[in-house]
Amino acid sequence: MPVVFRYQGYRFFFFSNEGNPLEPCHIHVRKGGAVAKFWLEPEVKLAESYEMASSELRKLSQLIKQHEALIKEKWNVYFSQ
């Protein structure tokens, strides 16, 4: 599972078996037992979450927007191999 970056206990990552051309670029976020998935295309948008508060999800969405270029670059490099 490639980790793109970490922030205050959150881990932002891809699953190795993703990258299906039919599924757009996205990122998973985990902290303890709490998880979320965000689409990056066509825009940053929450796909699903478990055990995360709304305020946490808003903060994560902003963080993902700030790191969107890095996430997309890592996605393209990793899944083009």
Biopython code that builds the backbone (N, CA, C, O; Angstrom):
import numpy as np
from Bio.PDB.StructureBuilder import StructureBuilder

atoms = [
    (1, "MET", "N", (0.838, -1.168, 0.000)),
    (1, "MET", "CA", (0.000, 0.000, 0.000)),
    (1, "MET", "C", (0.893, 1.244, 0.000)),
    (1, "MET", "O", (1.476, 1.580, 1.030)),
    (2, "PRO", "N", (1.004, 1.920, -1.121)),
    (2, "PRO", "CA", (1.869, 3.109, -1.186)),
    (2, "PRO", "C", (1.307, 4.293, -0.389)),
    (2, "PRO", "O", (0.191, 4.748, -0.640)),
    (3, "VAL", "N", (2.083, 4.777, 0.557)),
    (3, "VAL", "CA", (1.701, 5.946, 1.351)),
    (3, "VAL", "C", (2.215, 7.183, 0.622)),
    (3, "VAL", "O", (3.400, 7.273, 0.301)),
    (4, "VAL", "N", (1.334, 8.121, 0.365)),
    (4, "VAL", "CA", (1.699, 9.347, -0.345)),
    (4, "VAL", "C", (2.275, 10.357, 0.637)),
    (4, "VAL", "O", (3.323, 10.949, 0.380)),
    (5, "PHE", "N", (1.586, 10.556, 1.770)),
    (5, "PHE", "CA", (2.116, 11.415, 2.825)),
    (5, "PHE", "C", (1.368, 11.148, 4.125)),
    (5, "PHE", "O", (0.321, 10.500, 4.144)),
    (6, "ARG", "N", (1.930, 11.661, 5.198)),
    (6, "ARG", "CA", (1.326, 11.549, 6.530)),
    (6, "ARG", "C", (1.165, 12.960, 7.093)),
    (6, "ARG", "O", (1.951, 13.861, 6.800)),
    (7, "TYR", "N", (0.126, 13.123, 7.909)),
    (7, "TYR", "CA", (-0.132, 14.424, 8.520)),
    (7, "TYR", "C", (-0.868, 14.207, 9.833)),
    (7, "TYR", "O", (-1.977, 13.673, 9.844)),
    (8, "GLN", "N", (-0.268, 14.611, 10.921)),
    (8, "GLN", "CA", (-0.869, 14.561, 12.259)),
    (8, "GLN", "C", (-1.584, 13.232, 12.552)),
    (8, "GLN", "O", (-2.722, 13.215, 13.021)),
    (9, "GLY", "N", (-0.904, 12.145, 12.270)),
    (9, "GLY", "CA", (-1.459, 10.824, 12.544)),
    (9, "GLY", "C", (-2.312, 10.245, 11.433)),
    (9, "GLY", "O", (-2.687, 9.075, 11.503)),
    (10, "TYR", "N", (-2.634, 11.026, 10.407)),
    (10, "TYR", "CA", (-3.389, 10.536, 9.258)),
    (10, "TYR", "C", (-2.405, 9.989, 8.226)),
    (10, "TYR", "O", (-1.323, 10.539, 8.024)),
    (11, "ARG", "N", (-2.800, 8.910, 7.586)),
    (11, "ARG", "CA", (-1.995, 8.317, 6.523)),
    (11, "ARG", "C", (-2.805, 8.414, 5.235)),
    (11, "ARG", "O", (-3.944, 7.949, 5.183)),
    (12, "PHE", "N", (-2.234, 9.006, 4.207)),
    (12, "PHE", "CA", (-2.878, 9.197, 2.904)),
    (12, "PHE", "C", (-2.239, 8.196, 1.947)),
    (12, "PHE", "O", (-1.028, 8.237, 1.726)),
    (13, "PHE", "N", (-3.036, 7.304, 1.383)),
    (13, "PHE", "CA", (-2.449, 6.191, 0.638)),
    (13, "PHE", "C", (-3.364, 5.685, -0.475)),
    (13, "PHE", "O", (-4.539, 6.041, -0.559)),
    (14, "PHE", "N", (-2.770, 4.829, -1.337)),
    (14, "PHE", "CA", (-3.494, 4.086, -2.371)),
    (14, "PHE", "C", (-3.424, 2.614, -1.996)),
    (14, "PHE", "O", (-2.514, 2.200, -1.279)),
    (15, "PHE", "N", (-4.368, 1.829, -2.469)),
    (15, "PHE", "CA", (-4.244, 0.384, -2.398)),
    (15, "PHE", "C", (-3.515, -0.062, -3.660)),
    (15, "PHE", "O", (-3.772, 0.465, -4.743)),
    (16, "SER", "N", (-2.628, -1.009, -3.533)),
    (16, "SER", "CA", (-1.791, -1.457, -4.654)),
    (16, "SER", "C", (-2.590, -2.031, -5.815)),
    (16, "SER", "O", (-2.144, -1.966, -6.960)),
    (17, "ASN", "N", (-3.756, -2.587, -5.540)),
    (17, "ASN", "CA", (-4.536, -3.221, -6.605)),
    (17, "ASN", "C", (-5.511, -2.255, -7.267)),
    (17, "ASN", "O", (-6.397, -2.682, -8.008)),
    (18, "GLU", "N", (-5.359, -0.966, -7.010)),
    (18, "GLU", "CA", (-6.227, 0.027, -7.647)),
    (18, "GLU", "C", (-5.546, 0.543, -8.912)),
    (18, "GLU", "O", (-4.545, -0.014, -9.363)),
    (19, "GLY", "N", (-6.086, 1.584, -9.461)),
    (19, "GLY", "CA", (-5.514, 2.131, -10.672)),
    (19, "GLY", "C", (-6.226, 1.634, -11.910)),
    (19, "GLY", "O", (-5.756, 1.840, -13.029)),
    (20, "ASN", "N", (-7.362, 0.978, -11.713)),
    (20, "ASN", "CA", (-8.198, 0.540, -12.810)),
    (20, "ASN", "C", (-8.571, 1.776, -13.629)),
    (20, "ASN", "O", (-9.036, 2.769, -13.070)),
    (21, "PRO", "N", (-8.373, 1.725, -14.940)),
    (21, "PRO", "CA", (-8.689, 2.908, -15.758)),
    (21, "PRO", "C", (-10.134, 3.380, -15.634)),
    (21, "PRO", "O", (-10.433, 4.538, -15.925)),
    (22, "LEU", "N", (-11.027, 2.501, -15.208)),
    (22, "LEU", "CA", (-12.424, 2.892, -15.069)),
    (22, "LEU", "C", (-12.681, 3.649, -13.769)),
    (22, "LEU", "O", (-13.707, 4.314, -13.631)),
    (23, "GLU", "N", (-11.766, 3.551, -12.829)),
    (23, "GLU", "CA", (-11.934, 4.234, -11.547)),
    (23, "GLU", "C", (-11.016, 5.454, -11.522)),
    (23, "GLU", "O", (-9.802, 5.323, -11.685)),
    (24, "PRO", "N", (-11.590, 6.633, -11.318)),
    (24, "PRO", "CA", (-10.762, 7.844, -11.335)),
    (24, "PRO", "C", (-9.800, 7.913, -10.150)),
    (24, "PRO", "O", (-9.930, 7.172, -9.175)),
    (25, "CYS", "N", (-8.854, 8.801, -10.259)),
    (25, "CYS", "CA", (-7.855, 9.030, -9.226)),
    (25, "CYS", "C", (-8.545, 9.334, -7.895)),
    (25, "CYS", "O", (-9.473, 10.140, -7.827)),
    (26, "HIS", "N", (-8.066, 8.667, -6.833)),
    (26, "HIS", "CA", (-8.622, 8.892, -5.501)),
    (26, "HIS", "C", (-7.563, 8.576, -4.454)),
    (26, "HIS", "O", (-6.515, 8.010, -4.763)),
    (27, "ILE", "N", (-7.849, 8.946, -3.229)),
    (27, "ILE", "CA", (-6.923, 8.735, -2.116)),
    (27, "ILE", "C", (-7.711, 8.212, -0.916)),
    (27, "ILE", "O", (-8.843, 8.628, -0.670)),
    (28, "HIS", "N", (-7.094, 7.298, -0.181)),
    (28, "HIS", "CA", (-7.669, 6.796, 1.064)),
    (28, "HIS", "C", (-6.951, 7.480, 2.218)),
    (28, "HIS", "O", (-5.769, 7.809, 2.120)),
    (29, "VAL", "N", (-7.672, 7.690, 3.308)),
    (29, "VAL", "CA", (-7.104, 8.313, 4.502)),
    (29, "VAL", "C", (-7.478, 7.440, 5.696)),
    (29, "VAL", "O", (-8.625, 7.013, 5.832)),
    (30, "ARG", "N", (-6.499, 7.181, 6.556)),
    (30, "ARG", "CA", (-6.754, 6.366, 7.738)),
    (30, "ARG", "C", (-6.075, 6.978, 8.951)),
    (30, "ARG", "O", (-4.950, 7.471, 8.878)),
    (31, "LYS", "N", (-6.781, 6.934, 10.054)),
    (31, "LYS", "CA", (-6.211, 7.294, 11.348)),
    (31, "LYS", "C", (-6.859, 6.362, 12.362)),
    (31, "LYS", "O", (-8.051, 6.476, 12.648)),
    (32, "GLY", "N", (-6.072, 5.442, 12.901)),
    (32, "GLY", "CA", (-6.641, 4.430, 13.781)),
    (32, "GLY", "C", (-7.645, 3.592, 13.010)),
    (32, "GLY", "O", (-7.335, 3.084, 11.932)),
    (33, "GLY", "N", (-8.843, 3.443, 13.552)),
    (33, "GLY", "CA", (-9.885, 2.676, 12.880)),
    (33, "GLY", "C", (-10.760, 3.503, 11.959)),
    (33, "GLY", "O", (-11.655, 2.964, 11.308)),
    (34, "ALA", "N", (-10.517, 4.799, 11.893)),
    (34, "ALA", "CA", (-11.310, 5.689, 11.043)),
    (34, "ALA", "C", (-10.717, 5.732, 9.641)),
    (34, "ALA", "O", (-9.501, 5.831, 9.473)),
    (35, "VAL", "N", (-11.580, 5.656, 8.642)),
    (35, "VAL", "CA", (-11.126, 5.664, 7.251)),
    (35, "VAL", "C", (-12.037, 6.540, 6.394)),
    (35, "VAL", "O", (-13.203, 6.772, 6.716)),
    (36, "ALA", "N", (-11.467, 7.013, 5.301)),
    (36, "ALA", "CA", (-12.246, 7.774, 4.321)),
    (36, "ALA", "C", (-11.616, 7.588, 2.950)),
    (36, "ALA", "O", (-10.441, 7.243, 2.827)),
    (37, "LYS", "N", (-12.412, 7.822, 1.938)),
    (37, "LYS", "CA", (-11.943, 7.764, 0.551)),
    (37, "LYS", "C", (-12.443, 9.029, -0.134)),
    (37, "LYS", "O", (-13.614, 9.391, -0.024)),
    (38, "PHE", "N", (-11.535, 9.694, -0.842)),
    (38, "PHE", "CA", (-11.864, 10.923, -1.558)),
    (38, "PHE", "C", (-11.538, 10.765, -3.032)),
    (38, "PHE", "O", (-10.445, 10.323, -3.386)),
    (39, "TRP", "N", (-12.483, 11.127, -3.895)),
    (39, "TRP", "CA", (-12.219, 11.220, -5.326)),
    (39, "TRP", "C", (-11.439, 12.503, -5.575)),
    (39, "TRP", "O", (-11.634, 13.489, -4.864)),
    (40, "LEU", "N", (-10.572, 12.508, -6.556)),
    (40, "LEU", "CA", (-9.866, 13.715, -6.954)),
    (40, "LEU", "C", (-10.350, 14.228, -8.299)),
    (40, "LEU", "O", (-10.059, 15.365, -8.671)),
    (41, "GLU", "N", (-11.073, 13.415, -9.020)),
    (41, "GLU", "CA", (-11.556, 13.807, -10.333)),
    (41, "GLU", "C", (-13.057, 13.570, -10.413)),
    (41, "GLU", "O", (-13.515, 12.511, -9.982)),
    (42, "PRO", "N", (-13.824, 14.478, -10.928)),
    (42, "PRO", "CA", (-13.380, 15.726, -11.549)),
    (42, "PRO", "C", (-12.984, 16.809, -10.550)),
    (42, "PRO", "O", (-12.380, 17.816, -10.922)),
    (43, "GLU", "N", (-13.330, 16.596, -9.271)),
    (43, "GLU", "CA", (-12.927, 17.534, -8.216)),
    (43, "GLU", "C", (-12.802, 16.748, -6.913)),
    (43, "GLU", "O", (-13.293, 15.623, -6.822)),
    (44, "VAL", "N", (-12.161, 17.318, -5.921)),
    (44, "VAL", "CA", (-12.014, 16.642, -4.626)),
    (44, "VAL", "C", (-13.395, 16.520, -3.987)),
    (44, "VAL", "O", (-14.086, 17.513, -3.762)),
    (45, "LYS", "N", (-13.780, 15.265, -3.700)),
    (45, "LYS", "CA", (-15.116, 14.992, -3.176)),
    (45, "LYS", "C", (-15.066, 13.713, -2.337)),
    (45, "LYS", "O", (-14.440, 12.730, -2.732)),
    (46, "LEU", "N", (-15.715, 13.733, -1.205)),
    (46, "LEU", "CA", (-15.782, 12.560, -0.348)),
    (46, "LEU", "C", (-16.550, 11.444, -1.045)),
    (46, "LEU", "O", (-17.662, 11.656, -1.528)),
    (47, "ALA", "N", (-15.954, 10.254, -1.095)),
    (47, "ALA", "CA", (-16.627, 9.083, -1.665)),
    (47, "ALA", "C", (-17.319, 8.291, -0.569)),
    (47, "ALA", "O", (-18.472, 7.888, -0.716)),
    (48, "GLU", "N", (-16.596, 8.065, 0.551)),
    (48, "GLU", "CA", (-17.163, 7.320, 1.670)),
    (48, "GLU", "C", (-16.293, 7.539, 2.897)),
    (48, "GLU", "O", (-15.125, 7.913, 2.795)),
    (49, "SER", "N", (-16.887, 7.296, 4.055)),
    (49, "SER", "CA", (-16.110, 7.426, 5.292)),
    (49, "SER", "C", (-16.711, 6.535, 6.367)),
    (49, "SER", "O", (-17.871, 6.131, 6.293)),
    (50, "TYR", "N", (-15.902, 6.243, 7.355)),
    (50, "TYR", "CA", (-16.320, 5.423, 8.480)),
    (50, "TYR", "C", (-15.627, 5.929, 9.732)),
    (50, "TYR", "O", (-14.399, 5.995, 9.787)),
    (51, "GLU", "N", (-16.418, 6.286, 10.739)),
    (51, "GLU", "CA", (-15.881, 6.718, 12.035)),
    (51, "GLU", "C", (-15.140, 8.061, 11.991)),
    (51, "GLU", "O", (-14.255, 8.300, 12.813)),
    (52, "MET", "N", (-15.489, 8.933, 11.049)),
    (52, "MET", "CA", (-14.874, 10.264, 10.991)),
    (52, "MET", "C", (-15.952, 11.325, 11.130)),
    (52, "MET", "O", (-17.022, 11.226, 10.530)),
    (53, "ALA", "N", (-15.659, 12.329, 11.922)),
    (53, "ALA", "CA", (-16.592, 13.437, 12.130)),
    (53, "ALA", "C", (-16.604, 14.353, 10.907)),
    (53, "ALA", "O", (-15.644, 14.389, 10.137)),
    (54, "SER", "N", (-17.686, 15.081, 10.740)),
    (54, "SER", "CA", (-17.810, 16.021, 9.620)),
    (54, "SER", "C", (-16.694, 17.056, 9.624)),
    (54, "SER", "O", (-16.163, 17.408, 8.571)),
    (55, "SER", "N", (-16.342, 17.540, 10.801)),
    (55, "SER", "CA", (-15.269, 18.545, 10.888)),
    (55, "SER", "C", (-13.935, 17.953, 10.435)),
    (55, "SER", "O", (-13.138, 18.633, 9.788)),
    (56, "GLU", "N", (-13.697, 16.705, 10.770)),
    (56, "GLU", "CA", (-12.484, 16.006, 10.353)),
    (56, "GLU", "C", (-12.455, 15.856, 8.831)),
    (56, "GLU", "O", (-11.426, 16.080, 8.194)),
    (57, "LEU", "N", (-13.589, 15.479, 8.264)),
    (57, "LEU", "CA", (-13.674, 15.284, 6.815)),
    (57, "LEU", "C", (-13.471, 16.593, 6.067)),
    (57, "LEU", "O", (-12.852, 16.602, 5.003)),
    (58, "ARG", "N", (-13.979, 17.695, 6.600)),
    (58, "ARG", "CA", (-13.752, 19.003, 5.965)),
    (58, "ARG", "C", (-12.269, 19.350, 5.985)),
    (58, "ARG", "O", (-11.726, 19.836, 4.993)),
    (59, "LYS", "N", (-11.610, 19.097, 7.123)),
    (59, "LYS", "CA", (-10.181, 19.364, 7.239)),
    (59, "LYS", "C", (-9.391, 18.498, 6.249)),
    (59, "LYS", "O", (-8.474, 18.981, 5.586)),
    (60, "LEU", "N", (-9.751, 17.234, 6.158)),
    (60, "LEU", "CA", (-9.068, 16.327, 5.231)),
    (60, "LEU", "C", (-9.277, 16.746, 3.784)),
    (60, "LEU", "O", (-8.352, 16.677, 2.975)),
    (61, "SER", "N", (-10.472, 17.175, 3.459)),
    (61, "SER", "CA", (-10.759, 17.639, 2.105)),
    (61, "SER", "C", (-9.871, 18.823, 1.736)),
    (61, "SER", "O", (-9.342, 18.882, 0.626)),
    (62, "GLN", "N", (-9.710, 19.751, 2.647)),
    (62, "GLN", "CA", (-8.835, 20.908, 2.404)),
    (62, "GLN", "C", (-7.382, 20.472, 2.242)),
    (62, "GLN", "O", (-6.677, 20.975, 1.367)),
    (63, "LEU", "N", (-6.937, 19.552, 3.069)),
    (63, "LEU", "CA", (-5.567, 19.037, 2.967)),
    (63, "LEU", "C", (-5.337, 18.367, 1.614)),
    (63, "LEU", "O", (-4.297, 18.556, 0.984)),
    (64, "ILE", "N", (-6.304, 17.596, 1.186)),
    (64, "ILE", "CA", (-6.195, 16.900, -0.105)),
    (64, "ILE", "C", (-6.144, 17.916, -1.234)),
    (64, "ILE", "O", (-5.369, 17.745, -2.175)),
    (65, "LYS", "N", (-6.945, 18.963, -1.164)),
    (65, "LYS", "CA", (-6.901, 20.014, -2.187)),
    (65, "LYS", "C", (-5.526, 20.671, -2.223)),
    (65, "LYS", "O", (-5.007, 20.971, -3.299)),
    (66, "GLN", "N", (-4.937, 20.894, -1.056)),
    (66, "GLN", "CA", (-3.604, 21.507, -0.992)),
    (66, "GLN", "C", (-2.534, 20.600, -1.586)),
    (66, "GLN", "O", (-1.547, 21.085, -2.138)),
    (67, "HIS", "N", (-2.722, 19.290, -1.480)),
    (67, "HIS", "CA", (-1.731, 18.325, -1.962)),
    (67, "HIS", "C", (-2.194, 17.599, -3.222)),
    (67, "HIS", "O", (-1.642, 16.558, -3.578)),
    (68, "GLU", "N", (-3.189, 18.136, -3.886)),
    (68, "GLU", "CA", (-3.788, 17.466, -5.042)),
    (68, "GLU", "C", (-2.768, 17.159, -6.134)),
    (68, "GLU", "O", (-2.775, 16.060, -6.687)),
    (69, "ALA", "N", (-1.903, 18.099, -6.449)),
    (69, "ALA", "CA", (-0.908, 17.871, -7.509)),
    (69, "ALA", "C", (0.031, 16.727, -7.134)),
    (69, "ALA", "O", (0.346, 15.885, -7.974)),
    (70, "LEU", "N", (0.472, 16.692, -5.894)),
    (70, "LEU", "CA", (1.356, 15.616, -5.423)),
    (70, "LEU", "C", (0.651, 14.267, -5.500)),
    (70, "LEU", "O", (1.233, 13.289, -5.968)),
    (71, "ILE", "N", (-0.587, 14.209, -5.049)),
    (71, "ILE", "CA", (-1.343, 12.955, -5.056)),
    (71, "ILE", "C", (-1.505, 12.444, -6.484)),
    (71, "ILE", "O", (-1.282, 11.263, -6.749)),
    (72, "LYS", "N", (-1.890, 13.323, -7.399)),
    (72, "LYS", "CA", (-2.077, 12.916, -8.793)),
    (72, "LYS", "C", (-0.766, 12.464, -9.416)),
    (72, "LYS", "O", (-0.738, 11.496, -10.176)),
    (73, "GLU", "N", (0.311, 13.155, -9.101)),
    (73, "GLU", "CA", (1.622, 12.764, -9.627)),
    (73, "GLU", "C", (1.991, 11.363, -9.132)),
    (73, "GLU", "O", (2.408, 10.515, -9.921)),
    (74, "LYS", "N", (1.837, 11.120, -7.828)),
    (74, "LYS", "CA", (2.161, 9.807, -7.254)),
    (74, "LYS", "C", (1.262, 8.721, -7.841)),
    (74, "LYS", "O", (1.728, 7.615, -8.118)),
    (75, "TRP", "N", (-0.021, 9.028, -8.033)),
    (75, "TRP", "CA", (-0.975, 8.076, -8.624)),
    (75, "TRP", "C", (-0.494, 7.691, -10.027)),
    (75, "TRP", "O", (-0.404, 6.508, -10.356)),
    (76, "ASN", "N", (-0.191, 8.690, -10.842)),
    (76, "ASN", "CA", (0.210, 8.423, -12.226)),
    (76, "ASN", "C", (1.511, 7.647, -12.305)),
    (76, "ASN", "O", (1.639, 6.737, -13.123)),
    (77, "VAL", "N", (2.466, 7.988, -11.475)),
    (77, "VAL", "CA", (3.748, 7.272, -11.475)),
    (77, "VAL", "C", (3.541, 5.831, -11.015)),
    (77, "VAL", "O", (4.018, 4.899, -11.662)),
    (78, "TYR", "N", (2.841, 5.644, -9.916)),
    (78, "TYR", "CA", (2.681, 4.306, -9.348)),
    (78, "TYR", "C", (1.892, 3.385, -10.279)),
    (78, "TYR", "O", (2.287, 2.240, -10.498)),
    (79, "PHE", "N", (0.786, 3.876, -10.826)),
    (79, "PHE", "CA", (-0.073, 2.999, -11.612)),
    (79, "PHE", "C", (0.304, 2.929, -13.082)),
    (79, "PHE", "O", (-0.346, 2.213, -13.844)),
    (80, "SER", "N", (1.326, 3.644, -13.498)),
    (80, "SER", "CA", (1.792, 3.518, -14.891)),
    (80, "SER", "C", (2.878, 2.448, -14.995)),
    (80, "SER", "O", (3.323, 2.129, -16.098)),
    (81, "GLN", "N", (3.310, 1.892, -13.863)),
    (81, "GLN", "CA", (4.360, 0.864, -13.874)),
    (81, "GLN", "C", (3.841, -0.455, -14.368)),
    (81, "GLN", "O", (4.593, -1.427, -14.441)),
]
sb = StructureBuilder()
sb.init_structure("model")
sb.init_model(0)
sb.init_chain("A")
sb.init_seg("    ")
for serial, (resi, resn, name, xyz) in enumerate(atoms, 1):
    if name == "N":
        sb.init_residue(resn, " ", resi, " ")
    sb.init_atom(name, np.array(xyz, "f"), 0.0, 1.0, " ", f" {name:<3s}", serial, name[0])
structure = sb.get_structure()
